[in-house]
Amino acid sequence: MKNIKEYKTTSEWYKDARSEGYNFPVAMCHGLDVGQRELKLSFADVFQLFVKNNIIIQVNDRFIYNLEGYLAIKKNKD
């Protein structure tokens, strides 16, 4: 899979990740899209922010997603 910074959209990442056998909940994709809109960041920036804040955790070929999404970041800032 390409470096995360090379993806412009969740859809582009989704297609590559699925084709390479990665497993993740569809809710994660929705959360990335909402995070981009609400935080006004690029796909790559939101993905990296979610990883940094343990909202997305990768274990081998699986991604685990905290359903709070970007709200978990806002909650920690308050």
C-alpha positions as CSV (number, residue, x, y, z in Angstrom):
1,M,0.0,0.0,0.0
2,K,1.1,3.5,-0.7
3,N,2.3,5.9,2.0
4,I,-0.8,7.4,3.7
5,K,0.2,10.9,2.6
6,E,-0.3,9.9,-1.0
7,Y,-4.0,9.3,-0.6
8,K,-6.3,12.3,-1.2
9,T,-9.6,10.6,-0.2
10,T,-11.0,7.9,2.0
11,S,-12.4,6.2,-1.0
12,E,-9.0,6.0,-2.7
13,W,-7.4,4.5,0.5
14,Y,-10.4,2.1,0.9
15,K,-9.9,0.6,-2.6
16,D,-6.2,0.0,-2.1
17,A,-6.6,-1.3,1.5
18,R,-9.3,-3.8,0.5
19,S,-7.5,-5.0,-2.6
20,E,-4.4,-5.7,-0.4
21,G,-6.5,-7.7,2.1
22,Y,-6.7,-5.3,5.0
23,N,-9.7,-5.6,7.3
24,F,-11.5,-2.6,8.9
25,P,-15.0,-1.6,9.8
26,V,-16.8,0.5,7.3
27,A,-17.6,2.9,10.2
28,M,-13.9,3.8,10.2
29,C,-14.3,5.2,6.7
30,H,-17.3,7.2,7.7
31,G,-15.4,8.5,10.7
32,L,-12.5,9.6,8.5
33,D,-14.8,11.5,6.2
34,V,-16.6,13.1,9.1
35,G,-13.2,14.0,10.7
36,Q,-12.1,15.6,7.5
37,R,-15.2,17.8,7.4
38,E,-15.4,18.7,11.0
39,L,-11.7,19.2,11.6
40,K,-11.1,20.8,8.2
41,L,-8.1,18.6,7.5
42,S,-6.9,16.4,4.6
43,F,-7.5,12.6,4.6
44,A,-3.9,11.9,5.4
45,D,-3.9,14.5,8.3
46,V,-7.0,13.0,9.9
47,F,-5.8,9.4,9.4
48,Q,-2.4,10.3,11.1
49,L,-4.2,12.2,13.9
50,F,-6.5,9.3,14.5
51,V,-3.5,6.9,14.7
52,K,-1.6,9.3,17.0
53,N,-4.7,9.5,19.4
54,N,-5.4,5.7,19.3
55,I,-8.7,6.2,17.5
56,I,-7.3,3.9,14.8
57,I,-5.0,1.1,15.8
58,Q,-3.4,-1.2,13.3
59,V,-2.7,-4.9,14.2
60,N,-1.1,-6.6,11.3
61,D,-3.7,-6.5,8.5
62,R,-6.5,-5.3,10.7
63,F,-7.6,-1.9,11.8
64,I,-9.4,-1.3,15.1
65,Y,-11.5,1.9,15.2
66,N,-12.9,3.9,18.2
67,L,-16.4,4.8,17.2
68,E,-16.1,8.1,19.0
69,G,-13.9,9.3,16.1
70,Y,-13.0,12.9,16.0
71,L,-15.2,13.5,19.1
72,A,-12.6,11.6,21.2
73,I,-10.1,14.3,20.2
74,K,-12.4,17.1,21.1
75,K,-13.3,15.5,24.4
76,N,-9.6,15.2,25.4
77,K,-9.0,18.9,24.6
78,D,-11.9,20.0,26.8
